[in-house]
Structure formats: C-alpha cells, structure tokens
Amino acid sequence: MPSMPWHTLIINFAGCLFMGLFCGLAAGGFITSPHLRLAVTAGLCGGYSTLAAFAYENTQLLKAGAYLTTSAYMLLTLVGSLVFFLLGHATANMLLKA
C-alpha cells in the first residue's frame, strides 16, 4: 500500500509560503514590476510546486485502493496550501511594517 507522498506535500507548502510572501510584498508596493510578479508567481512558484505530481500521486493512491490516504492527502494539500499562502502573506505584511 503506498504511503502519503510527504515530499510533494512539503514542496507544495513551501511554494505556497513563498508565493504568499511574494504576493504580500507586491501588494504592499515593495515589488511594482508586473513582469517580475508574473515571472515569480507563475514561473518560479508554479514550476516549483506542481499540480501534475499531485494528480499523479493521487491516481496511484486510488489505483492501490488507498482511499483514506488519498482523501487525507487531498485535504491536507488544499487546507495546508491556503494556510501556508496566508502565512507567507502575513509575514510580508510584518516585514513591510518593520
């Protein structure tokens, strides 16, 4: 039975944390270039954290009948990604106020 794909989960959380930080800095006026914003968010963060690996790993878990692990992985990814994005955004806000 396959186990939880922790490596992808951690990478996606890190990507969301970085994107939240960067978006917070951009929203606060620290980063003004729309080209830089696109390059970092869609390019760097999008390339680092990958939806394709998430889809593949869930497919493999489902094929193996690991329904509970699949459900937990999907829920952890969704909730954790939002939490880490918000954490990054809050960190940017704190940095901008300092």
C-alpha positions as CSV (number, residue, x, y, z in Angstrom):
1,M,0.0,0.0,0.0
2,P,1.5,3.4,-1.0
3,S,2.1,5.9,1.8
4,M,1.4,9.6,1.9
5,P,3.6,11.5,-0.6
6,W,5.1,13.8,2.0
7,H,7.8,15.1,-0.3
8,T,5.3,16.6,-2.7
9,L,3.2,17.9,0.1
10,I,6.2,19.7,1.7
11,I,7.3,21.2,-1.6
12,N,3.8,22.5,-2.4
13,F,3.6,24.0,1.1
14,A,6.9,25.7,0.6
15,G,5.8,27.0,-2.8
16,C,2.6,28.4,-1.3
17,L,4.5,30.1,1.5
18,F,6.9,31.7,-0.9
19,M,4.1,32.8,-3.2
20,G,2.2,34.3,-0.3
21,L,5.3,36.2,0.8
22,F,5.9,37.5,-2.7
23,C,2.3,38.4,-3.3
24,G,2.2,40.2,0.0
25,L,5.4,42.2,-0.9
26,A,3.8,43.1,-4.2
27,A,0.5,44.1,-2.7
28,G,2.4,46.3,-0.2
29,G,4.1,48.2,-3.1
30,F,7.6,46.6,-2.5
31,I,7.6,44.9,-5.9
32,T,6.0,47.0,-8.6
33,S,7.0,45.3,-11.9
34,P,4.1,43.2,-13.3
35,H,6.7,41.2,-15.3
36,L,8.6,40.3,-12.2
37,R,5.4,39.4,-10.4
38,L,4.4,37.1,-13.3
39,A,7.8,35.5,-13.6
40,V,8.0,34.7,-9.8
41,T,4.4,33.6,-9.3
42,A,3.6,31.7,-12.5
43,G,7.2,30.8,-13.4
44,L,9.2,30.2,-10.2
45,C,6.4,29.2,-7.8
46,G,4.4,27.5,-10.5
47,G,7.4,25.4,-11.6
48,Y,8.5,24.6,-8.1
49,S,5.1,23.4,-6.7
50,T,3.5,21.1,-9.2
51,L,-0.1,20.1,-9.7
52,A,0.9,17.4,-12.1
53,A,2.8,15.4,-9.3
54,F,-0.2,15.9,-7.0
55,A,-2.6,14.4,-9.7
56,Y,-0.2,11.5,-10.5
57,E,0.3,10.6,-6.8
58,N,-3.5,10.7,-6.1
59,T,-4.1,8.5,-9.1
60,Q,-1.5,6.0,-7.9
61,L,-3.1,6.0,-4.4
62,L,-6.5,5.5,-5.8
63,K,-5.3,2.6,-8.0
64,A,-3.8,1.0,-4.9
65,G,-7.1,1.3,-3.1
66,A,-5.7,3.7,-0.5
67,Y,-8.9,5.8,-0.3
68,L,-8.3,7.1,3.2
69,T,-4.7,8.2,2.3
70,T,-5.9,9.8,-0.9
71,S,-8.6,11.8,0.9
72,A,-6.2,12.9,3.6
73,Y,-3.6,13.9,1.0
74,M,-6.2,16.0,-0.9
75,L,-7.5,17.6,2.2
76,L,-4.0,18.3,3.6
77,T,-2.9,19.8,0.3
78,L,-5.9,22.1,0.0
79,V,-6.0,23.3,3.6
80,G,-2.3,23.4,4.1
81,S,-1.6,25.3,0.8
82,L,-4.1,28.0,1.9
83,V,-2.6,28.2,5.4
84,F,1.0,28.5,4.1
85,F,0.0,31.1,1.5
86,L,-1.7,33.2,4.2
87,L,1.3,32.7,6.5
88,G,3.6,34.0,3.8
89,H,1.3,36.9,3.1
90,A,1.2,37.8,6.8
91,T,5.0,37.5,7.0
92,A,5.3,40.0,4.1
93,N,3.0,42.4,5.9
94,M,5.1,42.2,9.1
95,L,8.3,42.8,7.0
96,L,6.8,45.8,5.3
97,K,5.8,47.4,8.6
98,A,9.2,46.9,10.2
